[in-house]
Amino acid sequence: MIGFELINFVTKDGLEHQGIVHIPDDVSGTAVLWIHGLTGRFYGDVALMNLFAKECAAKHMAFASVNTRGHEYLTSTHMRDANEPKGYRHETIGAGVERFTDCVHDIDAAITCLTSRGIGRVVLAGHSTGANKVCYYAATVHNPRVSGVVLSGPMSDRYSAGIDPERHRKHMDIMRTKLAEGKGDELLTGFDFFPLTPRRWMSLFAEGSPEGVFNYQDKTGALLTFSKIHVPLLVVFAGDDEHADAPILEIKKAFDTHAQSRAYKSVVIENTDHGFTGKEKELVNAVVSWSVRCV
């Protein structure tokens, strides 16, 4: 049975996060670092985490999964504060209130935490919104410890097949009005499956948002952030992804066309949904076998 160590780490801006790591005795110095999706958490899919850890260990690699400031709908964590008697205060975080670009602090701190445990190379893997974060990080932060990048289920929130265009336009008008009135941090319900602020809603759905890195349908600037990734890059698509607004092979072709990585690969795992339900082993095998080769 795989044993995990619970880890706690602190970001540059003072947030405390938690996660898990498994480091085999014969580790090669490389780890796969998993970044969860929208409203997710480091322990969200226990079976998948175990599969990843076992397969990584078999290949002499470590495996880690960590929280970001976007975990859960809304929650709280400690914010380090020297002015407080206990050295910290409580900070409200979660998917509904996070600022997307701050994900770089979470990923940086997680990599540093692994480095302190003897890990010199990290394959940075993100699923769904975690893929957005990993893509943004790899394109904007040139961390020499990142030896490879994996984007799992990289779908666009703005193009999601589940969006009702008319309802979406009405919501856009409401959010713009809220922002103009200085109410960008007002918590709202009924606009998505979780409570969120107008600022957060716009981050997910407004054209030109830094979060919209998978804008494969845009006529100008399509996949511009994605194309700035130059380290080895793997993109894994689910063949029956329910969020896809076009056939998966068409979306894959757009990614393939814009990729600028020096070692790029994209694969489709057929007959599975956005969460790779029933094909978890195929996902793990694809990621880990590629990770071994890319480092």
C-alpha positions as CSV (number, residue, x, y, z in Angstrom):
1,M,0.0,0.0,0.0
2,I,1.2,3.5,-0.9
3,G,1.9,5.8,2.1
4,F,1.5,9.5,1.7
5,E,3.1,12.3,3.8
6,L,0.9,15.2,4.5
7,I,2.6,18.5,3.7
8,N,2.1,22.1,4.6
9,F,3.6,24.9,2.7
10,V,3.4,28.7,2.6
11,T,3.1,30.9,-0.5
12,K,5.1,34.1,-1.2
13,D,2.0,36.1,-0.2
14,G,1.6,34.2,3.1
15,L,-1.1,31.6,2.4
16,E,-0.8,28.2,4.0
17,H,-1.7,25.2,1.8
18,Q,-1.8,21.5,2.3
19,G,-1.1,18.5,0.2
20,I,0.2,15.0,0.0
21,V,3.5,13.5,-1.4
22,H,4.8,10.1,-1.9
23,I,8.6,9.8,-2.4
24,P,9.9,6.2,-3.0
25,D,13.2,5.2,-1.5
26,D,14.7,4.8,-4.9
27,V,13.4,8.2,-6.3
28,S,15.3,9.5,-9.3
29,G,14.9,13.1,-8.2
30,T,11.8,13.7,-10.3
31,A,8.2,14.3,-9.2
32,V,4.8,14.6,-10.9
33,L,3.0,17.5,-9.2
34,W,-0.8,17.4,-9.7
35,I,-2.9,20.6,-9.7
36,H,-6.6,20.1,-9.1
37,G,-9.5,21.6,-11.1
38,L,-12.2,24.2,-10.4
39,T,-13.5,23.8,-6.8
40,G,-11.3,20.7,-6.4
41,R,-8.9,19.7,-3.6
42,F,-5.7,17.7,-3.3
43,Y,-7.6,14.6,-2.1
44,G,-10.6,15.0,-4.4
45,D,-10.1,11.7,-6.2
46,V,-8.5,9.3,-3.8
47,A,-8.4,6.4,-6.3
48,L,-6.7,8.5,-8.9
49,M,-4.1,9.8,-6.4
50,N,-3.3,6.2,-5.4
51,L,-3.0,5.2,-9.1
52,F,-0.6,8.1,-9.8
53,A,1.5,7.4,-6.7
54,K,1.9,3.7,-7.5
55,E,2.7,4.2,-11.1
56,C,5.2,7.0,-10.3
57,A,6.9,4.9,-7.7
58,A,7.2,2.0,-10.1
59,K,9.1,4.4,-12.4
60,H,11.3,5.8,-9.5
61,M,9.4,9.1,-9.4
62,A,7.7,10.9,-6.6
63,F,4.1,12.1,-6.8
64,A,2.5,15.1,-5.1
65,S,-1.0,16.6,-5.1
66,V,-1.6,20.0,-3.5
67,N,-4.3,22.5,-2.8
68,T,-4.4,25.9,-4.5
69,R,-6.2,29.0,-3.3
70,G,-9.1,27.9,-5.5
71,H,-9.9,24.7,-3.6
72,E,-13.5,24.1,-2.5
73,Y,-16.3,26.5,-3.3
74,L,-15.4,28.8,-0.4
75,T,-13.3,28.0,2.6
76,S,-10.6,29.6,4.8
77,T,-6.9,29.1,5.5
78,H,-4.2,30.7,7.6
79,M,-2.6,33.9,6.2
80,R,0.8,34.5,7.9
81,D,0.7,37.8,9.7
82,A,3.4,38.9,12.1
83,N,1.1,41.5,13.6
84,E,-1.3,38.8,14.9
85,P,-0.7,37.2,18.3
86,K,-0.7,33.7,16.8
87,G,1.3,34.8,13.8
88,Y,-1.6,34.3,11.4
89,R,-5.1,35.4,10.6
90,H,-7.9,33.6,8.8
91,E,-8.3,34.3,5.1
92,T,-11.3,33.5,3.0
93,I,-10.3,31.6,-0.2
94,G,-11.9,29.2,-2.7
95,A,-12.9,29.0,-6.3
96,G,-15.6,31.7,-5.8
97,V,-13.2,34.4,-4.8
98,E,-9.7,33.5,-6.1
99,R,-7.7,35.8,-8.3
100,F,-6.6,33.5,-11.1
101,T,-3.1,35.0,-11.7
102,D,-2.2,34.4,-8.1
103,C,-2.0,30.7,-8.9
104,V,1.7,31.3,-9.7
105,H,2.3,31.8,-6.0
106,D,0.6,28.4,-5.1
107,I,2.6,26.5,-7.8
108,D,5.9,28.2,-6.9
109,A,5.5,27.3,-3.3
110,A,4.5,23.7,-4.0
111,I,7.6,23.3,-6.2
112,T,9.8,24.8,-3.5
113,C,8.3,22.4,-1.0
114,L,9.3,19.4,-3.2
115,T,12.7,20.9,-3.7
116,S,13.2,20.9,0.1
117,R,12.6,17.1,0.0
118,G,15.3,16.5,-2.5
119,I,13.2,16.7,-5.7
120,G,15.2,18.6,-8.4
121,R,12.8,18.1,-11.4
122,V,9.1,18.6,-11.5
123,V,6.6,17.5,-14.2
124,L,3.8,20.0,-13.7
125,A,0.4,18.4,-14.4
126,G,-3.0,20.1,-14.1
127,H,-6.5,18.9,-14.8
128,S,-9.4,21.1,-16.1
129,T,-8.9,24.6,-14.4
130,G,-5.7,23.1,-13.0
131,A,-4.6,22.8,-16.6
132,N,-5.4,26.5,-17.1
133,K,-3.2,27.3,-14.1
134,V,-0.3,25.1,-15.2
135,C,-0.5,26.5,-18.7
136,Y,-0.4,30.1,-17.4
137,Y,2.4,29.3,-15.0
138,A,4.6,27.6,-17.6
139,A,4.1,30.4,-20.0
140,T,4.8,33.3,-17.6
141,V,7.2,31.8,-15.0
142,H,10.4,30.2,-16.3
143,N,11.2,27.9,-13.4
144,P,14.3,25.8,-14.3
145,R,13.0,23.0,-12.0
146,V,10.0,22.4,-14.3
147,S,11.1,19.7,-16.7
148,G,7.8,19.1,-18.3
149,V,4.1,20.1,-18.4
150,V,0.9,18.1,-18.7
151,L,-2.5,19.6,-19.6
152,S,-5.3,17.2,-18.8
153,G,-8.8,18.0,-20.1
154,P,-7.9,21.6,-21.3
155,M,-11.3,22.8,-22.1
156,S,-12.5,26.5,-22.4
157,D,-15.0,27.7,-19.9
158,R,-16.1,30.4,-22.3
159,Y,-16.8,27.9,-25.1
160,S,-18.3,25.2,-22.9
161,A,-21.0,23.2,-24.6
162,G,-23.2,23.7,-21.6
163,I,-23.5,27.5,-22.0
164,D,-26.9,28.9,-23.0
165,P,-25.9,31.9,-25.2
166,E,-28.9,34.2,-24.2
167,R,-28.6,33.4,-20.5
168,H,-24.8,34.0,-20.7
169,R,-25.3,37.4,-22.3
170,K,-27.7,38.4,-19.5
171,H,-25.2,37.3,-16.9
172,M,-22.4,39.2,-18.6
173,D,-24.5,42.4,-18.5
174,I,-25.2,41.9,-14.8
175,M,-21.5,41.3,-14.0
176,R,-20.3,44.3,-15.9
177,T,-22.8,46.4,-14.1
178,K,-21.7,45.1,-10.7
179,L,-18.1,45.9,-11.6
180,A,-19.0,49.4,-12.7
181,E,-20.8,49.9,-9.4
182,G,-17.7,48.8,-7.5
183,K,-19.3,45.5,-6.4
184,G,-16.8,43.2,-8.0
185,D,-16.3,41.3,-4.8
186,E,-19.9,40.8,-3.9
187,L,-20.7,37.1,-3.5
188,L,-23.5,36.0,-5.8
189,T,-25.4,32.7,-6.2
190,G,-27.3,31.3,-9.2
191,F,-24.7,32.2,-11.8
192,D,-22.8,29.0,-11.8
193,F,-22.8,25.7,-9.8
194,F,-21.0,27.5,-6.9
195,P,-21.2,31.0,-5.3
196,L,-18.8,33.4,-6.9
197,T,-18.0,37.1,-7.2
198,P,-18.6,39.2,-10.4
199,R,-14.8,39.5,-10.7
200,R,-14.4,35.7,-10.5
201,W,-17.2,35.2,-13.1
202,M,-15.5,37.5,-15.5
203,S,-12.2,35.8,-15.0
204,L,-13.8,32.5,-16.1
205,F,-15.9,33.9,-19.0
206,A,-14.8,37.3,-20.3
207,E,-12.9,37.4,-23.6
208,G,-9.3,38.4,-23.0
209,S,-9.2,37.2,-19.4
210,P,-5.8,35.7,-18.3
211,E,-7.6,32.6,-17.3
212,G,-8.9,32.0,-20.8
213,V,-5.7,30.3,-22.0
214,F,-7.6,27.7,-24.0
215,N,-9.3,30.2,-26.4
216,Y,-8.9,27.8,-29.4
217,Q,-11.9,29.3,-31.2
218,D,-10.8,33.0,-31.1
219,K,-10.1,34.5,-34.5
220,T,-7.1,36.5,-33.2
221,G,-4.8,35.6,-30.4
222,A,-5.9,32.0,-30.2
223,L,-3.9,29.9,-27.8
224,L,-1.3,32.6,-27.5
225,T,-0.4,31.8,-23.8
226,F,-0.3,28.1,-24.7
227,S,2.1,28.7,-27.5
228,K,4.6,30.3,-25.1
229,I,5.3,26.9,-23.4
230,H,8.7,25.6,-24.6
231,V,9.5,22.9,-22.2
232,P,8.3,19.3,-23.1
233,L,4.5,19.3,-23.2
234,L,1.8,16.7,-23.2
235,V,-1.9,17.4,-23.8
236,V,-4.4,14.7,-22.9
237,F,-8.0,15.0,-24.2
238,A,-11.1,13.0,-23.1
239,G,-12.8,11.6,-26.2
240,D,-16.3,12.4,-24.9
241,D,-15.6,15.5,-23.0
242,E,-19.0,17.0,-22.1
243,H,-17.5,20.5,-22.1
244,A,-16.2,20.3,-25.7
245,D,-18.0,22.7,-28.1
246,A,-16.6,20.9,-31.2
247,P,-15.3,17.4,-32.0
248,I,-12.3,16.6,-29.9
249,L,-10.1,15.9,-32.9
250,E,-10.8,19.5,-34.2
251,I,-9.9,20.9,-30.8
252,K,-6.8,18.7,-30.7
253,K,-5.8,20.0,-34.1
254,A,-6.0,23.6,-32.9
255,F,-3.6,22.8,-30.0
256,D,-1.3,20.8,-32.3
257,T,-1.2,23.8,-34.7
258,H,-0.2,26.3,-32.0
259,A,2.2,24.2,-30.0
260,Q,5.7,25.6,-29.8
261,S,7.2,23.1,-27.3
262,R,10.5,21.6,-28.2
263,A,9.0,18.2,-27.4
264,Y,5.2,18.1,-27.9
265,K,2.7,15.3,-27.8
266,S,-1.1,15.2,-27.7
267,V,-3.3,12.2,-27.1
268,V,-7.0,11.4,-27.0
269,I,-8.3,8.8,-24.5
270,E,-11.5,7.6,-26.1
271,N,-14.9,6.8,-24.6
272,T,-14.6,8.8,-21.4
273,D,-15.8,12.1,-20.0
274,H,-14.0,15.2,-18.8
275,G,-13.0,13.5,-15.5
276,F,-11.7,10.4,-17.4
277,T,-14.3,8.3,-15.6
278,G,-13.5,4.6,-16.1
279,K,-10.3,5.4,-17.9
280,E,-8.2,6.6,-15.0
281,K,-5.6,3.9,-15.5
282,E,-5.2,5.0,-19.2
283,L,-4.8,8.6,-18.0
284,V,-2.2,7.7,-15.4
285,N,-0.2,5.5,-17.8
286,A,-0.2,8.2,-20.5
287,V,1.0,10.9,-18.1
288,V,3.6,8.8,-16.2
289,S,5.1,7.0,-19.2
290,W,5.5,10.3,-21.0
291,S,7.0,11.9,-17.9
292,V,9.7,9.3,-17.7
293,R,10.7,10.0,-21.3
294,C,10.5,13.8,-21.0
295,V,13.0,14.0,-18.1
